[in-house]
């Protein structure tokens, strides 16, 4: 049985994105978007990177690194992290393909 999805409006670096999301994952998605926005603003505010694409890639890399590092301390987290990163990559690709 498939989960009901609903559109969620997210603002990341002053740009709005509409993402289809399962209702039970909405709060997590919003929190994730806020953290991504915070990371991207931090990178942009250094003044060293101006391209939004490069800022997004650097922020995603930082977040993925933090996630992998935190899962190394947990036992059995390796498989879960791969699935979560693959899901995140798919969501990012969908947003980039449908601006």
Biopython code that builds the backbone (N, CA, C, O; Angstrom):
import numpy as np
from Bio.PDB.StructureBuilder import StructureBuilder

atoms = [
    (1, "UNK", "N", (0.843, -1.181, 0.000)),
    (1, "UNK", "CA", (0.000, 0.000, 0.000)),
    (1, "UNK", "C", (0.886, 1.240, 0.000)),
    (1, "UNK", "O", (1.845, 1.315, 0.767)),
    (2, "UNK", "N", (0.579, 2.197, -0.837)),
    (2, "UNK", "CA", (1.399, 3.404, -0.929)),
    (2, "UNK", "C", (0.939, 4.443, 0.081)),
    (2, "UNK", "O", (-0.232, 4.493, 0.457)),
    (3, "UNK", "N", (1.874, 5.262, 0.507)),
    (3, "UNK", "CA", (1.586, 6.339, 1.453)),
    (3, "UNK", "C", (0.990, 7.518, 0.704)),
    (3, "UNK", "O", (1.340, 7.783, -0.446)),
    (4, "UNK", "N", (0.085, 8.221, 1.373)),
    (4, "UNK", "CA", (-0.475, 9.443, 0.786)),
    (4, "UNK", "C", (0.600, 10.517, 0.801)),
    (4, "UNK", "O", (1.290, 10.703, 1.803)),
    (5, "UNK", "N", (0.735, 11.218, -0.311)),
    (5, "UNK", "CA", (1.724, 12.290, -0.392)),
    (5, "UNK", "C", (1.010, 13.628, -0.491)),
    (5, "UNK", "O", (-0.126, 13.729, -0.955)),
    (6, "UNK", "N", (1.718, 14.642, -0.039)),
    (6, "UNK", "CA", (1.179, 16.000, -0.111)),
    (6, "UNK", "C", (2.313, 16.932, -0.478)),
    (6, "UNK", "O", (3.467, 16.660, -0.148)),
    (7, "UNK", "N", (2.009, 18.029, -1.156)),
    (7, "UNK", "CA", (3.061, 18.980, -1.496)),
    (7, "UNK", "C", (3.476, 19.781, -0.266)),
    (7, "UNK", "O", (2.642, 20.198, 0.538)),
    (8, "UNK", "N", (4.767, 19.981, -0.142)),
    (8, "UNK", "CA", (5.317, 20.775, 0.950)),
    (8, "UNK", "C", (6.143, 21.889, 0.316)),
    (8, "UNK", "O", (6.968, 21.637, -0.561)),
    (9, "UNK", "N", (5.919, 23.104, 0.758)),
    (9, "UNK", "CA", (6.657, 24.261, 0.244)),
    (9, "UNK", "C", (7.834, 24.540, 1.173)),
    (9, "UNK", "O", (7.666, 24.728, 2.378)),
    (10, "UNK", "N", (9.032, 24.563, 0.584)),
    (10, "UNK", "CA", (10.256, 24.787, 1.346)),
    (10, "UNK", "C", (10.980, 26.010, 0.793)),
    (10, "UNK", "O", (11.000, 26.227, -0.419)),
    (11, "UNK", "N", (11.565, 26.794, 1.664)),
    (11, "UNK", "CA", (12.378, 27.940, 1.239)),
    (11, "UNK", "C", (13.823, 27.670, 1.610)),
    (11, "UNK", "O", (14.170, 27.523, 2.782)),
    (12, "UNK", "N", (14.658, 27.609, 0.579)),
    (12, "UNK", "CA", (16.075, 27.360, 0.779)),
    (12, "UNK", "C", (16.844, 28.445, 0.036)),
    (12, "UNK", "O", (16.723, 28.589, -1.180)),
    (13, "UNK", "N", (17.618, 29.189, 0.770)),
    (13, "UNK", "CA", (18.409, 30.294, 0.224)),
    (13, "UNK", "C", (17.536, 31.237, -0.612)),
    (13, "UNK", "O", (17.874, 31.591, -1.742)),
    (14, "UNK", "N", (16.415, 31.625, -0.024)),
    (14, "UNK", "CA", (15.474, 32.580, -0.604)),
    (14, "UNK", "C", (14.805, 32.096, -1.891)),
    (14, "UNK", "O", (14.326, 32.907, -2.684)),
    (15, "UNK", "N", (14.771, 30.801, -2.098)),
    (15, "UNK", "CA", (14.096, 30.239, -3.256)),
    (15, "UNK", "C", (13.104, 29.186, -2.773)),
    (15, "UNK", "O", (13.407, 28.391, -1.883)),
    (16, "UNK", "N", (11.913, 29.190, -3.373)),
    (16, "UNK", "CA", (10.875, 28.255, -2.944)),
    (16, "UNK", "C", (10.914, 26.974, -3.778)),
    (16, "UNK", "O", (11.058, 27.005, -5.000)),
    (17, "UNK", "N", (10.781, 25.854, -3.079)),
    (17, "UNK", "CA", (10.725, 24.539, -3.712)),
    (17, "UNK", "C", (9.489, 23.817, -3.204)),
    (17, "UNK", "O", (9.201, 23.830, -2.007)),
    (18, "UNK", "N", (8.759, 23.188, -4.119)),
    (18, "UNK", "CA", (7.607, 22.370, -3.729)),
    (18, "UNK", "C", (8.017, 20.918, -3.913)),
    (18, "UNK", "O", (8.406, 20.494, -5.001)),
    (19, "UNK", "N", (7.920, 20.163, -2.816)),
    (19, "UNK", "CA", (8.346, 18.773, -2.797)),
    (19, "UNK", "C", (7.161, 17.907, -2.394)),
    (19, "UNK", "O", (6.455, 18.218, -1.435)),
    (20, "UNK", "N", (6.946, 16.819, -3.130)),
    (20, "UNK", "CA", (5.931, 15.847, -2.736)),
    (20, "UNK", "C", (6.509, 15.006, -1.609)),
    (20, "UNK", "O", (7.635, 14.517, -1.701)),
    (21, "UNK", "N", (5.731, 14.842, -0.549)),
    (21, "UNK", "CA", (6.250, 14.185, 0.642)),
    (21, "UNK", "C", (5.133, 13.408, 1.326)),
    (21, "UNK", "O", (3.982, 13.845, 1.350)),
    (22, "UNK", "N", (5.485, 12.252, 1.882)),
    (22, "UNK", "CA", (4.528, 11.494, 2.685)),
    (22, "UNK", "C", (4.169, 12.324, 3.916)),
    (22, "UNK", "O", (5.027, 12.992, 4.495)),
    (23, "UNK", "N", (2.914, 12.278, 4.306)),
    (23, "UNK", "CA", (2.443, 13.103, 5.423)),
    (23, "UNK", "C", (3.232, 12.858, 6.700)),
    (23, "UNK", "O", (3.491, 13.793, 7.459)),
    (24, "UNK", "N", (3.616, 11.613, 6.943)),
    (24, "UNK", "CA", (4.341, 11.308, 8.180)),
    (24, "UNK", "C", (5.811, 11.715, 8.125)),
    (24, "UNK", "O", (6.516, 11.591, 9.127)),
    (25, "UNK", "N", (6.287, 12.197, 6.978)),
    (25, "UNK", "CA", (7.671, 12.638, 6.848)),
    (25, "UNK", "C", (7.788, 14.158, 6.709)),
    (25, "UNK", "O", (8.890, 14.685, 6.556)),
    (26, "UNK", "N", (6.665, 14.855, 6.763)),
    (26, "UNK", "CA", (6.641, 16.297, 6.527)),
    (26, "UNK", "C", (7.523, 17.066, 7.516)),
    (26, "UNK", "O", (8.320, 17.909, 7.104)),
    (27, "UNK", "N", (7.387, 16.783, 8.808)),
    (27, "UNK", "CA", (8.164, 17.520, 9.806)),
    (27, "UNK", "C", (9.662, 17.304, 9.628)),
    (27, "UNK", "O", (10.451, 18.237, 9.776)),
    (28, "UNK", "N", (10.049, 16.076, 9.311)),
    (28, "UNK", "CA", (11.466, 15.773, 9.098)),
    (28, "UNK", "C", (11.988, 16.488, 7.860)),
    (28, "UNK", "O", (13.109, 16.996, 7.864)),
    (29, "UNK", "N", (11.189, 16.532, 6.804)),
    (29, "UNK", "CA", (11.590, 17.230, 5.585)),
    (29, "UNK", "C", (11.768, 18.718, 5.848)),
    (29, "UNK", "O", (12.742, 19.312, 5.386)),
    (30, "UNK", "N", (10.855, 19.321, 6.574)),
    (30, "UNK", "CA", (10.946, 20.747, 6.889)),
    (30, "UNK", "C", (12.189, 21.026, 7.736)),
    (30, "UNK", "O", (12.895, 22.004, 7.494)),
    (31, "UNK", "N", (12.457, 20.185, 8.714)),
    (31, "UNK", "CA", (13.659, 20.346, 9.538)),
    (31, "UNK", "C", (14.918, 20.197, 8.698)),
    (31, "UNK", "O", (15.883, 20.940, 8.881)),
    (32, "UNK", "N", (14.912, 19.250, 7.785)),
    (32, "UNK", "CA", (16.061, 19.037, 6.904)),
    (32, "UNK", "C", (16.290, 20.254, 6.018)),
    (32, "UNK", "O", (17.428, 20.679, 5.820)),
    (33, "UNK", "N", (15.214, 20.810, 5.488)),
    (33, "UNK", "CA", (15.328, 21.992, 4.631)),
    (33, "UNK", "C", (15.873, 23.180, 5.416)),
    (33, "UNK", "O", (16.680, 23.951, 4.896)),
    (34, "UNK", "N", (15.441, 23.328, 6.653)),
    (34, "UNK", "CA", (15.947, 24.424, 7.489)),
    (34, "UNK", "C", (17.444, 24.260, 7.744)),
    (34, "UNK", "O", (18.196, 25.234, 7.706)),
    (35, "UNK", "N", (17.872, 23.023, 8.005)),
    (35, "UNK", "CA", (19.295, 22.786, 8.240)),
    (35, "UNK", "C", (20.097, 23.030, 6.965)),
    (35, "UNK", "O", (21.179, 23.613, 7.018)),
    (36, "UNK", "N", (19.578, 22.591, 5.824)),
    (36, "UNK", "CA", (20.253, 22.837, 4.557)),
    (36, "UNK", "C", (20.350, 24.337, 4.289)),
    (36, "UNK", "O", (21.397, 24.823, 3.859)),
    (37, "UNK", "N", (19.279, 25.064, 4.537)),
    (37, "UNK", "CA", (19.281, 26.514, 4.356)),
    (37, "UNK", "C", (20.331, 27.163, 5.256)),
    (37, "UNK", "O", (21.054, 28.061, 4.825)),
    (38, "UNK", "N", (20.412, 26.710, 6.499)),
    (38, "UNK", "CA", (21.399, 27.245, 7.442)),
    (38, "UNK", "C", (22.819, 26.989, 6.941)),
    (38, "UNK", "O", (23.666, 27.881, 6.980)),
    (39, "UNK", "N", (23.073, 25.776, 6.476)),
    (39, "UNK", "CA", (24.399, 25.430, 5.965)),
    (39, "UNK", "C", (24.743, 26.254, 4.719)),
    (39, "UNK", "O", (25.860, 26.755, 4.585)),
    (40, "UNK", "N", (23.779, 26.386, 3.821)),
    (40, "UNK", "CA", (24.029, 27.137, 2.590)),
    (40, "UNK", "C", (24.290, 28.612, 2.882)),
    (40, "UNK", "O", (25.168, 29.218, 2.267)),
    (41, "UNK", "N", (23.547, 29.186, 3.798)),
    (41, "UNK", "CA", (23.765, 30.590, 4.170)),
    (41, "UNK", "C", (25.142, 30.782, 4.802)),
    (41, "UNK", "O", (25.819, 31.779, 4.549)),
    (42, "UNK", "N", (25.545, 29.822, 5.622)),
    (42, "UNK", "CA", (26.861, 29.888, 6.260)),
    (42, "UNK", "C", (27.964, 29.883, 5.199)),
    (42, "UNK", "O", (28.920, 30.652, 5.299)),
    (43, "UNK", "N", (27.842, 29.034, 4.200)),
    (43, "UNK", "CA", (28.836, 28.969, 3.125)),
    (43, "UNK", "C", (28.804, 30.246, 2.295)),
    (43, "UNK", "O", (29.851, 30.812, 1.979)),
    (44, "UNK", "N", (27.610, 30.698, 1.943)),
    (44, "UNK", "CA", (27.483, 31.924, 1.143)),
    (44, "UNK", "C", (28.056, 33.128, 1.869)),
    (44, "UNK", "O", (28.705, 33.979, 1.261)),
    (45, "UNK", "N", (27.813, 33.195, 3.172)),
    (45, "UNK", "CA", (28.233, 34.357, 3.948)),
    (45, "UNK", "C", (29.744, 34.440, 4.147)),
    (45, "UNK", "O", (30.257, 35.476, 4.570)),
    (46, "UNK", "N", (30.457, 33.361, 3.847)),
    (46, "UNK", "CA", (31.921, 33.444, 3.922)),
    (46, "UNK", "C", (32.454, 34.326, 2.803)),
    (46, "UNK", "O", (33.548, 34.880, 2.914)),
    (47, "UNK", "N", (31.679, 34.460, 1.716)),
    (47, "UNK", "CA", (32.083, 35.289, 0.597)),
    (47, "UNK", "C", (33.038, 34.596, -0.362)),
    (47, "UNK", "O", (33.448, 35.190, -1.360)),
    (48, "UNK", "N", (33.396, 33.356, -0.077)),
    (48, "UNK", "CA", (34.347, 32.633, -0.926)),
    (48, "UNK", "C", (33.670, 31.923, -2.090)),
    (48, "UNK", "O", (34.314, 31.628, -3.097)),
    (49, "UNK", "N", (32.376, 31.646, -1.958)),
    (49, "UNK", "CA", (31.633, 30.920, -2.991)),
    (49, "UNK", "C", (30.379, 31.715, -3.306)),
    (49, "UNK", "O", (29.629, 32.078, -2.400)),
    (50, "UNK", "N", (30.142, 31.990, -4.592)),
    (50, "UNK", "CA", (28.971, 32.788, -4.943)),
    (50, "UNK", "C", (27.945, 32.018, -5.753)),
    (50, "UNK", "O", (26.766, 32.372, -5.736)),
    (51, "UNK", "N", (28.354, 30.986, -6.454)),
    (51, "UNK", "CA", (27.427, 30.212, -7.273)),
    (51, "UNK", "C", (26.509, 29.365, -6.382)),
    (51, "UNK", "O", (26.974, 28.617, -5.523)),
    (52, "UNK", "N", (25.221, 29.499, -6.603)),
    (52, "UNK", "CA", (24.251, 28.751, -5.814)),
    (52, "UNK", "C", (24.455, 27.250, -5.964)),
    (52, "UNK", "O", (24.314, 26.502, -4.996)),
    (53, "UNK", "N", (24.785, 26.808, -7.172)),
    (53, "UNK", "CA", (25.027, 25.378, -7.386)),
    (53, "UNK", "C", (26.195, 24.889, -6.546)),
    (53, "UNK", "O", (26.113, 23.828, -5.926)),
    (54, "UNK", "N", (27.265, 25.639, -6.519)),
    (54, "UNK", "CA", (28.443, 25.243, -5.744)),
    (54, "UNK", "C", (28.151, 25.298, -4.245)),
    (54, "UNK", "O", (28.611, 24.447, -3.485)),
    (55, "UNK", "N", (27.393, 26.292, -3.833)),
    (55, "UNK", "CA", (27.004, 26.388, -2.424)),
    (55, "UNK", "C", (26.187, 25.163, -2.032)),
    (55, "UNK", "O", (26.399, 24.589, -0.965)),
    (56, "UNK", "N", (25.249, 24.761, -2.898)),
    (56, "UNK", "CA", (24.404, 23.597, -2.614)),
    (56, "UNK", "C", (25.223, 22.314, -2.522)),
    (56, "UNK", "O", (25.005, 21.491, -1.632)),
    (57, "UNK", "N", (26.157, 22.151, -3.439)),
    (57, "UNK", "CA", (26.991, 20.945, -3.426)),
    (57, "UNK", "C", (27.854, 20.915, -2.165)),
    (57, "UNK", "O", (27.958, 19.872, -1.519)),
    (58, "UNK", "N", (28.467, 22.027, -1.810)),
    (58, "UNK", "CA", (29.297, 22.070, -0.605)),
    (58, "UNK", "C", (28.474, 21.809, 0.652)),
    (58, "UNK", "O", (28.922, 21.103, 1.556)),
    (59, "UNK", "N", (27.277, 22.376, 0.710)),
    (59, "UNK", "CA", (26.414, 22.150, 1.876)),
    (59, "UNK", "C", (25.993, 20.686, 1.947)),
    (59, "UNK", "O", (26.008, 20.088, 3.023)),
    (60, "UNK", "N", (25.618, 20.103, 0.805)),
    (60, "UNK", "CA", (25.228, 18.689, 0.780)),
    (60, "UNK", "C", (26.393, 17.803, 1.191)),
    (60, "UNK", "O", (26.208, 16.833, 1.927)),
    (61, "UNK", "N", (27.583, 18.128, 0.724)),
    (61, "UNK", "CA", (28.765, 17.356, 1.093)),
    (61, "UNK", "C", (29.042, 17.461, 2.594)),
    (61, "UNK", "O", (29.353, 16.459, 3.239)),
    (62, "UNK", "N", (28.930, 18.662, 3.148)),
    (62, "UNK", "CA", (29.117, 18.837, 4.594)),
    (62, "UNK", "C", (28.107, 18.029, 5.392)),
    (62, "UNK", "O", (28.465, 17.365, 6.365)),
    (63, "UNK", "N", (26.841, 18.085, 4.983)),
    (63, "UNK", "CA", (25.798, 17.350, 5.699)),
    (63, "UNK", "C", (25.990, 15.848, 5.574)),
    (63, "UNK", "O", (25.814, 15.117, 6.549)),
    (64, "UNK", "N", (26.351, 15.378, 4.375)),
    (64, "UNK", "CA", (26.590, 13.944, 4.176)),
    (64, "UNK", "C", (27.770, 13.484, 5.020)),
    (64, "UNK", "O", (27.733, 12.410, 5.621)),
    (65, "UNK", "N", (28.813, 14.300, 5.064)),
    (65, "UNK", "CA", (29.983, 13.974, 5.888)),
    (65, "UNK", "C", (29.595, 13.854, 7.358)),
    (65, "UNK", "O", (29.992, 12.904, 8.033)),
    (66, "UNK", "N", (28.821, 14.813, 7.852)),
    (66, "UNK", "CA", (28.378, 14.776, 9.244)),
    (66, "UNK", "C", (27.544, 13.529, 9.524)),
    (66, "UNK", "O", (27.677, 12.907, 10.579)),
    (67, "UNK", "N", (26.692, 13.171, 8.579)),
    (67, "UNK", "CA", (25.834, 12.003, 8.740)),
    (67, "UNK", "C", (26.650, 10.712, 8.770)),
    (67, "UNK", "O", (26.421, 9.847, 9.614)),
    (68, "UNK", "N", (27.594, 10.589, 7.854)),
    (68, "UNK", "CA", (28.450, 9.402, 7.811)),
    (68, "UNK", "C", (29.288, 9.321, 9.084)),
    (68, "UNK", "O", (29.415, 8.246, 9.670)),
    (69, "UNK", "N", (29.854, 10.429, 9.514)),
    (69, "UNK", "CA", (30.677, 10.440, 10.721)),
    (69, "UNK", "C", (29.866, 10.052, 11.950)),
    (69, "UNK", "O", (30.357, 9.320, 12.809)),
    (70, "UNK", "N", (28.642, 10.531, 12.042)),
    (70, "UNK", "CA", (27.816, 10.196, 13.206)),
    (70, "UNK", "C", (27.392, 8.734, 13.181)),
    (70, "UNK", "O", (27.240, 8.119, 14.237)),
    (71, "UNK", "N", (27.198, 8.173, 11.997)),
    (71, "UNK", "CA", (26.807, 6.767, 11.908)),
    (71, "UNK", "C", (27.962, 5.814, 12.161)),
    (71, "UNK", "O", (27.735, 4.652, 12.497)),
    (72, "UNK", "N", (29.187, 6.275, 12.008)),
    (72, "UNK", "CA", (30.340, 5.427, 12.305)),
    (72, "UNK", "C", (30.389, 5.092, 13.784)),
    (72, "UNK", "O", (30.919, 4.050, 14.170)),
    (73, "UNK", "N", (29.841, 5.968, 14.614)),
    (73, "UNK", "CA", (29.847, 5.728, 16.046)),
    (73, "UNK", "C", (28.727, 4.795, 16.470)),
    (73, "UNK", "O", (28.765, 4.247, 17.572)),
    (74, "UNK", "N", (27.733, 4.608, 15.618)),
    (74, "UNK", "CA", (26.626, 3.707, 15.916)),
    (74, "UNK", "C", (26.898, 2.352, 15.277)),
    (74, "UNK", "O", (27.427, 2.284, 14.168)),
    (75, "UNK", "N", (26.550, 1.300, 15.950)),
    (75, "UNK", "CA", (26.742, -0.028, 15.361)),
    (75, "UNK", "C", (25.612, -0.335, 14.398)),
    (75, "UNK", "O", (24.447, -0.052, 14.677)),
    (76, "UNK", "N", (25.967, -0.917, 13.263)),
    (76, "UNK", "CA", (24.965, -1.306, 12.276)),
    (76, "UNK", "C", (24.375, -0.164, 11.490)),
    (76, "UNK", "O", (23.385, -0.374, 10.790)),
    (77, "UNK", "N", (24.920, 1.025, 11.563)),
    (77, "UNK", "CA", (24.349, 2.170, 10.869)),
    (77, "UNK", "C", (24.750, 2.278, 9.417)),
    (77, "UNK", "O", (24.189, 3.098, 8.691)),
    (78, "UNK", "N", (25.709, 1.474, 8.964)),
    (78, "UNK", "CA", (26.235, 1.596, 7.616)),
    (78, "UNK", "C", (25.212, 1.379, 6.528)),
    (78, "UNK", "O", (25.182, 2.131, 5.554)),
    (79, "UNK", "N", (24.375, 0.372, 6.667)),
    (79, "UNK", "CA", (23.371, 0.074, 5.647)),
    (79, "UNK", "C", (22.319, 1.172, 5.626)),
    (79, "UNK", "O", (21.907, 1.621, 4.556)),
    (80, "UNK", "N", (21.886, 1.604, 6.802)),
    (80, "UNK", "CA", (20.868, 2.645, 6.900)),
    (80, "UNK", "C", (21.363, 3.945, 6.287)),
    (80, "UNK", "O", (20.605, 4.631, 5.602)),
    (81, "UNK", "N", (22.600, 4.288, 6.520)),
    (81, "UNK", "CA", (23.139, 5.548, 5.987)),
    (81, "UNK", "C", (23.158, 5.531, 4.468)),
    (81, "UNK", "O", (22.878, 6.550, 3.836)),
    (82, "UNK", "N", (23.483, 4.397, 3.878)),
    (82, "UNK", "CA", (23.508, 4.308, 2.413)),
    (82, "UNK", "C", (22.112, 4.534, 1.844)),
    (82, "UNK", "O", (21.949, 5.250, 0.856)),
    (83, "UNK", "N", (21.128, 3.936, 2.456)),
    (83, "UNK", "CA", (19.748, 4.112, 1.993)),
    (83, "UNK", "C", (19.295, 5.553, 2.168)),
    (83, "UNK", "O", (18.634, 6.105, 1.288)),
    (84, "UNK", "N", (19.641, 6.166, 3.287)),
    (84, "UNK", "CA", (19.247, 7.550, 3.528)),
    (84, "UNK", "C", (19.936, 8.504, 2.565)),
    (84, "UNK", "O", (19.315, 9.451, 2.082)),
    (85, "UNK", "N", (21.227, 8.263, 2.276)),
    (85, "UNK", "CA", (21.935, 9.116, 1.325)),
    (85, "UNK", "C", (21.384, 8.953, -0.086)),
    (85, "UNK", "O", (21.272, 9.933, -0.823)),
    (86, "UNK", "N", (21.037, 7.718, -0.471)),
    (86, "UNK", "CA", (20.460, 7.486, -1.798)),
    (86, "UNK", "C", (19.118, 8.202, -1.925)),
    (86, "UNK", "O", (18.820, 8.792, -2.963)),
    (87, "UNK", "N", (18.312, 8.149, -0.867)),
    (87, "UNK", "CA", (17.025, 8.839, -0.876)),
    (87, "UNK", "C", (17.224, 10.352, -0.965)),
    (87, "UNK", "O", (16.523, 11.029, -1.717)),
    (88, "UNK", "N", (18.165, 10.872, -0.209)),
    (88, "UNK", "CA", (18.461, 12.306, -0.249)),
    (88, "UNK", "C", (18.948, 12.724, -1.626)),
    (88, "UNK", "O", (18.544, 13.769, -2.138)),
    (89, "UNK", "N", (19.816, 11.913, -2.232)),
    (89, "UNK", "CA", (20.330, 12.227, -3.568)),
    (89, "UNK", "C", (19.186, 12.278, -4.580)),
    (89, "UNK", "O", (19.143, 13.174, -5.424)),
    (90, "UNK", "N", (18.261, 11.322, -4.498)),
    (90, "UNK", "CA", (17.108, 11.316, -5.409)),
    (90, "UNK", "C", (16.263, 12.570, -5.233)),
    (90, "UNK", "O", (15.811, 13.156, -6.217)),
    (91, "UNK", "N", (16.048, 12.983, -4.001)),
    (91, "UNK", "CA", (15.251, 14.188, -3.758)),
    (91, "UNK", "C", (15.952, 15.426, -4.308)),
    (91, "UNK", "O", (15.312, 16.292, -4.905)),
    (92, "UNK", "N", (17.260, 15.510, -4.108)),
    (92, "UNK", "CA", (18.014, 16.655, -4.624)),
    (92, "UNK", "C", (17.964, 16.684, -6.142)),
    (92, "UNK", "O", (17.768, 17.742, -6.741)),
    (93, "UNK", "N", (18.142, 15.515, -6.772)),
    (93, "UNK", "CA", (18.091, 15.459, -8.232)),
    (93, "UNK", "C", (16.721, 15.871, -8.757)),
    (93, "UNK", "O", (16.628, 16.559, -9.774)),
    (94, "UNK", "N", (15.662, 15.459, -8.076)),
    (94, "UNK", "CA", (14.308, 15.855, -8.497)),
    (94, "UNK", "C", (14.124, 17.357, -8.422)),
    (94, "UNK", "O", (13.530, 17.956, -9.318)),
    (95, "UNK", "N", (14.629, 17.973, -7.360)),
    (95, "UNK", "CA", (14.501, 19.429, -7.220)),
    (95, "UNK", "C", (15.293, 20.136, -8.295)),
    (95, "UNK", "O", (14.807, 21.097, -8.891)),
    (96, "UNK", "N", (16.521, 19.673, -8.557)),
    (96, "UNK", "CA", (17.356, 20.327, -9.570)),
    (96, "UNK", "C", (16.795, 20.163, -10.965)),
    (96, "UNK", "O", (16.977, 21.047, -11.802)),
    (97, "UNK", "N", (16.108, 19.045, -11.247)),
    (97, "UNK", "CA", (15.522, 18.826, -12.549)),
    (97, "UNK", "C", (14.231, 19.592, -12.749)),
    (97, "UNK", "O", (13.857, 19.884, -13.885)),
    (98, "UNK", "N", (13.536, 19.927, -11.655)),
    (98, "UNK", "CA", (12.247, 20.614, -11.717)),
    (98, "UNK", "C", (12.277, 21.889, -10.887)),
    (98, "UNK", "O", (11.641, 21.951, -9.835)),
    (99, "UNK", "N", (13.005, 22.908, -11.339)),
    (99, "UNK", "CA", (13.134, 24.138, -10.523)),
    (99, "UNK", "C", (11.864, 24.908, -10.364)),
    (99, "UNK", "O", (11.850, 25.948, -9.706)),
]
sb = StructureBuilder()
sb.init_structure("model")
sb.init_model(0)
sb.init_chain("A")
sb.init_seg("    ")
for serial, (resi, resn, name, xyz) in enumerate(atoms, 1):
    if name == "N":
        sb.init_residue(resn, " ", resi, " ")
    sb.init_atom(name, np.array(xyz, "f"), 0.0, 1.0, " ", f" {name:<3s}", serial, name[0])
structure = sb.get_structure()
